[in-house]
């Protein structure tokens, strides 16, 4: 009975593929006219809308006539019907010829490994087993590799501890010859500065006297 079901499912998948090739792309009305409207499908609701009335020349609307075969609905592309699995008990109830397991995202790493082991023993297909394999391989380590990693970490810690001692011993720096400083000029007192300010500036001596002016007949 199960073999017959499997053959029917394969035929249904082929029929679904043929139907999909004939199915048109359903576009939102007026999306070709306005850039603000995306092409994602929205059902037209206007009373006079030409697409809703299915007038010739307008794109087709979504309708039940475009459905695929009933047997193929909900099938995985591989031909199996998906069953969500949370533990090993649910794996035992799966039919390996027509159904495939999909591990729930809430299941932990340890339980995932148990589910995969049970599925392999029963020859059940696990659809999301690749991700689990990677996580299991990352988690598991051989004892030899684990010892190597521990020794490497220990060596790194020792090197880090020795480094600051090496850095502390800096090479002796040659002392530069002392630079001769210029003799500081004596600081002028405030009294001297005031005296200099009070003195008149040097001017041209006027050689003319009062007698000379009288001789020349100029008034005093």
MARMAR-532741 format. One record per residue (C-alpha): z, x, y. Coordinates in steps of 0.001 Angstrom, whole numbers, padded with zeros to 6 digits, always signed. Example, Ala and Ser with C-alpha at 12.3 -4.5 7.8 and 13.67 -1.06 7.14 Angstrom:
BEGIN
+007800+012300-004500;+007140+013670-001060;
END
This chain:
BEGIN
+000000+000000+000000;+000893+002806+002369;-002412+004617+001656;-004301+001452+002520;-002312+001139+005771;-003072+004747+006656;-006812+004220+006114;-006725+001053+008229;-004949+002907+011009;-007572+005657+011000;-010338+003044+011235;-008434+001314+014059;-008159+004601+015940;-011925+005098+015724;-012483+001530+016934;-010054+002128+019820;-011941+005256+020785;-015272+003372+020847;-013724+000559+022914;-012297+003046+025402;-015729+004589+025992;-017098+001182+026992;-014086+000272+029144;-014810+000576+032895;-012533+002298+035414;-010591-000388+037247;-010536+000415+040966;-008481-001211+043691;-010511-003475+045963;-011612-001971+049326;-010415+001502+048228;-013997+002767+048731;-013884+001480+052312;-010491+002664+053608;-009068+006122+052956;-005514+004782+053357;-005931+002767+050105;-005628+004682+046823;-007850+003944+043795;-004864+002942+041614;-005296-000622+040357;-003857-003564+042309;-004722-007153+041453;-006506-008972+044306;-004600-012128+045325;-006736-013640+048108;-008089-017204+047582;-011573-016208+048744;-011542-012672+047327;-014887-011959+045648;-013453-009637+043039;-010889-012251+042004;-013645-014856+041765;-015718-012383+039649;-018809-012606+041836;-021804-010551+040735;-022034-007056+042255;-018271-006580+042627;-016202-004250+040359;-014657-005816+037216;-011042-006952+037077;-008472-006158+034412;-008523-008795+031670;-007403-009231+028047;-010984-008882+026781;-010804-005094+027240;-007940-004655+024726;-008310-002345+021739;-007746-003382+018090;-004291-004819+017374;-003526-002358+014540;-004127+000668+016793;-001835-000502+019627;+001155+001819+020091;-000186+004458+017703;+000030+008162+018480;-003387+009927+018768;-002563+011657+015460;-002571+008220+013747;+001197+007966+013147;+003524+005344+014601;+006309+006952+016618;+009975+006468+015665;+012742+007696+017974;+015335+009714+016073;+018945+010565+017053;+020419+011842+013746;+019543+012763+010139;+020226+009236+008823;+017350+007854+010879;+015038+010561+009486;+015717+009392+005908;+014528+005854+006742;+011115+007067+008053;+007959+006579+005974;+006222+010006+006068;+002721+008570+005417;+002540+006139+008345;+005374+007164+010706;+006300+010273+012682;+009644+011258+014224;+010275+011984+017887;+013661+013576+018641;+015490+011954+021573;+016065+014137+024636;+019852+013498+024497;+020209+015265+021110;+021821+018717+021273;+020488+021990+019879;+022669+021993+016760;+021730+018438+015742;+018047+019101+016508;+018028+021947+013996;+019587+019653+011372;+016984+016914+012058;+014102+019391+011734;+015489+020759+008457;+015794+017213+007055;+012274+016318+008256;+010780+019401+006557;+012552+018559+003312;+011178+015018+003417;+007752+016125+004818;+008082+014005+007944;+006005+014995+010983;+008093+015787+014107;+005991+015260+017231;+008153+017341+019617;+009185+020099+017174;+007531+022996+019068;+010067+022846+021910;+012913+022725+019389;+011581+025738+017478;+011549+027818+020640;+015131+026875+021514;+016365+027576+017958;+014672+030990+017880;+016124+031867+021264;+019640+030849+020159;+019589+032642+016788;+019881+036437+016653;+020037+038840+013743;+023324+040776+013320;+021539+044130+013785;+019958+042980+017056;+023291+041590+018248;+024958+044992+017592;+022182+046789+019478;+022595+044545+022486;+026365+045106+022489;+025955+048913+022333;+023373+048842+025149;+025683+046758+027329;+028562+049168+026640;+026407+052176+027602;+025327+050500+030831;+028969+049828+031772;+029897+053490+031095;+026986+054724+033242;+028016+052422+036093;+031599+053735+035880;+030397+057387+036036;+027977+056902+038923;+030541+056552+041769;+032166+059909+040790;+028822+061676+041104;+028152+060066+044440;+031600+061106+045748;+030747+064824+045373;+028407+065240+048298;+026820+068666+049062;+028498+070727+051799;+026846+070109+055140;+026228+073181+057392;+028203+073007+060583;+026095+073157+063698;+026868+075797+066365;+028936+074388+069239;+026810+073550+072247;+027942+075170+075519;+028919+072497+077918;+028124+072876+081585;+031062+073615+083852;+032296+070409+085345;+031908+070206+089104;+035163+069943+091051;+036011+066438+092009;+035921+065874+095733;+038951+064335+097292;+038724+061110+099190;+039998+062748+102424;+037197+065336+102494;+034584+062692+101991;+035911+060710+104955;+035908+063786+107198;+032269+064497+106423;+031334+060951+107106;+033040+061094+110508;+031052+064199+111693;+027983+063501+113867;+024560+064461+112643;+022918+067604+114012;+020746+066815+117039;+018521+068873+119316;+020503+070617+122028;+019549+069476+125519;+019347+072649+127614;+019084+070776+130871;+022213+070794+132996;+023135+068930+136132;+022251+071906+138402;+018813+072247+136949;+018241+068539+137546;+019231+068901+141208;+016895+071827+141654;+014050+069877+140359;+014956+067034+142714;+015635+064557+140064;+018568+062156+140442;+021592+062624+138268;
END
